[in-house]
Amino acid sequence: MCLLGVFFLFVVGGAGGGMAAASQARRLKGPGELDIVAFERGRFTSYSACGVPYWVGGDVEGPDALIARTPEEHRERSIDLRMRTEVTGIDVAGQRVRALDRDSGEAYWTDFDKLVIATGARPVRPELPGIDAAGVHGVQTLDDGQALLETLERTTGRRAVVVGAGYIGVEMAEAMLRRGYEVTVVNRGAQPMATLDPDMGRLVHEAMDGMGITTVNGASVTRILTGPDGRVSAVATADATYPADVVVLGIGVEPETGLARAAGLPTGPSGGLLTDLSMRVRGHHNIWAGGDCVEVLDLVAGRTRHIALGTHANKHGQVIGSNAGGGYGTFPGVVGTAVSKVCDLEIGRTGLREKDAAAVGLRYVTATIESTGRAGYYPGARPMTVKMIAEYRTGRLLGVQIVGREGAAKRVDVAAVALTAGMTVEAMTALDLGYAPPFSPVWDPVLVAARKAVTEVRKAGSA
């Protein structure tokens, strides 16, 4: 509680969002005005979870390379960071939290004036026979990455099964392929990358097959089989069994909000905490939440959704830290931009898929084009497919998906800006984008897709 004019800010979670909030609050308020205590149940803080697949694959050294700021560096900035300490209870009315030192076993209650919840997300881990067997790994934290690498060092077999084909699934499939494993991806969906429409996901599937990754679509895992030693030996579906020396779960993540829900804090359809524009938890003036544990406003669809990305978490932290530190900030929402890759194939998406548009009652048209990332005559020009979704009759841009080689993924940023600005596809055709043969054809692929989308909008208007 406030003593002699000093307020106590507690942060639950020591990854990107939580420590960004703590750091920003410290910039605004010195130790004599605001005491900051942060709790992190793991062994690492302020790290890039998105870099774990590239650490496992050998592209980057880790874990030190993935850590932006160590606990010691935070403490030097007068942030009382308590590692290996888990918050196990929140008493909202009493303004206190219960903390457990995971090393000593000591548990204690401590009072706060302001609270930040940044508990992140957890890998989806379905309740299947054998799911807890040795050799089965989720990949969400640096601790998870370290555990997987230790398993790979002990394992003599070279067969890996990745369950799920979302961002983490395809990135981990590449990581295992780079480590010399025979990789099978078991995917419940019709195509990899469910964040794309199936026609664009098919392009990813074809590319993965060409890289030597076996992708099994439309298959749900029914059990994890184990050998006499209790270690994983295979992954079973209703129709087949796939031998495995290691299994990586890439099914996706869900908000880690059990603690908050137990405290009676409000959550949305995806299970994430609900906040206002200042990232305050709705109905609670002194509690904020950010990062992978919250739902945010989708500016295109007009409803909240859960999107677990480090870019959002760090922005949330800046906003929260500004508000908790006596300043002011807001987070208006997102358009759902994400990029990924599997080997040399780049994947980008932003805005709504076809089924997203239909789910919120929007009528739409689509346009799909094939182009190249450079002028066709310039050495190294590689194919690229761009799909654009526009609102029926009005032509308002609703979404873009891009699959291709070098230069494909980051082109989606142009569409992200257009979506945020509420542009029509016709207005996009006049965008003054950079051109030179090594970087783009005269008509950039995004603009080619916009021109075709304009044609489809006009056809719909005259129908």
Secondary structure, 3 states (H helix, E strand, C coil): CCECCEEEEEEECCCHHHHHHHHHHHHHCCCCCEEEEEEECCCCCCECHHHHHHHHCCCCCCCHHHECCCHHHHHHCCEEEEECEEEEEEECCCCEEEEEECCCCCEEEEECCEEEECCCEEECCCCCCCCCCECEEECCCHHHHHHHHHHHHHCCCCEEEEECCCHHHHHHHHHHHHCCCEEEEECCCCCCCCCCCHHHHHHHHHHHHHCCCEEECCCCEEEEEECCCCEEEEEEECCCEEECCEEEECCCEEECCHHHHHCCCCECCCCCECECCCCEECCCCCEEECHHHECEEECCCCEEECCCCHHHHHHHHHHHHHHHCCCCCCCCCECCCEEEEECCEEEEEEECCHHHHHHCCCCEEEEEEEEECCCCCCCCCCEEEEEEEEECCCCEEEEEEEEECCCCHHHHHHHHHHHHHCCEHHHHCCCCCCCCCCCCCCCCHHHHHHHHHHHHHHHHHHC
